[in-house]
Amino acid sequence: MTKYVINYGNVSGNFEKAKTFFVEVLKGLSNEPKILLCFFAVGREYWETKFAEKSELLPSFFPQNIHPKFIMAMPDSFERQCAESDVIYIQGGDDYLVQYWLEQFDLAKIWDGKVVATSSASSHALSKEFWTCDWRQCKEGMGILPIKFLAHYKSEYGATDPRGPIDWKRAYKELEEYGDKSLPIYALKEGEFEVFES
């Protein structure tokens, strides 16, 4: 059984929502959880910098009695790292990049019994279908969760984009009409999350 805690984006943008999110992620684990930080959704040249930043920032959202050990995910040792970790936390970023890396692994096998936490693009990757703010269109996810997903819903995301602000009503409608119409749509505000077990 794998526990998925999927966030709608901008996890650290709201302190109280971030605290609630990580309480859920860490629920039932030891006071010294091993957390695999995965930056597959951004360019390789940023991984070490992101790792240093997140390793410093994330504990501020954790309960005070939690003393995590952070590990930086690497593709060539990802399967072993997942086996040795309690939580796999996959950051947001580029929809194509994160799927490129994740599709190389048998995720159902290597994530069995783990907590998998995601945000934005990595939440898209787990879904069957999603609407992406970057491309402003519907795309196919990996189908790990039988849902449709819309990150950053009704936020200011893209407000300074030359294409103009996102029409959230239209985005929702496009996702509703796309692909498998029987799938439930998950579209909540940034910092909010859903929990699934599979």
Residue, then its C-alpha position, 0 to 999 in steps of 0.5 A: m500500500t502506497k500513500y500519495v499526498i498530492n499538493y496543488g502547488n506552491v507548497s511553501g507559499n502559505f506557512e499554515k497550509a505547508k504545516t498541515f501538508f507535512v503533518e499529513v506526509l509525516k503521519g505515522l512515521s518515526n521522529e527521524p524520517k528519511i526523506l528523499l527529495c526529488f528534483f526531476a522536474v527541474g534541470r539537472e544543473y539546479w539539483e544541488t542548489k535546490f537540495a540545499e535550499k529545501s533541506e534548510l527550509l522544510p524543517s520549519f514546516f515540520p513538528q518540532n520533534i521531527h528530525p529528518k534525514f534528507i537525501m537527494a534523488m539521483p536516477d542511477s540510484f533511485e530504486r535503492q534510494c526509494a527502498e531506503s526512504d520513508v518519504i519520496y517528495i517530488q518537487g514541482g516544475d516542468d511536466y515533461l521533465v518529471q515524467y521523462w525521469l519517472e517513466q523509467f521506473d516501475l513506480a508501483k513496485i519501488w514505492d510500495g509501502k512508502v509515502v509519496a508527496t508531490s506538488s504541481a507538475s509532479s502531481h500532474a505526473l501521477s494523474k491520468e489526465f491534467w491541464t497544465c498552466d505552462w502549455r495551457q492545454c490538457k495532457e496525459g499523465m502516467g495514470i498512477l491515480p485514476i483522476k484528472f488534476l488541475a494545479h494552481y487552481k484560481s491562483e495568480y499563476g501566470a498573471t505576468d505571462p505575455r499570453g495574459p492571465i489564465d481563464w480558470k473556468r475555461a481550463y476546468k471546462e477543457l479538462e472536463e471534456y478531455g479524455d475519460k469523462s468518467l474520471p473525477i476532477y481535482a482542482l483546489k487552491e495552492g497549498e491544499f492537498e489530497v490523500f490517496e492510498s493505492 
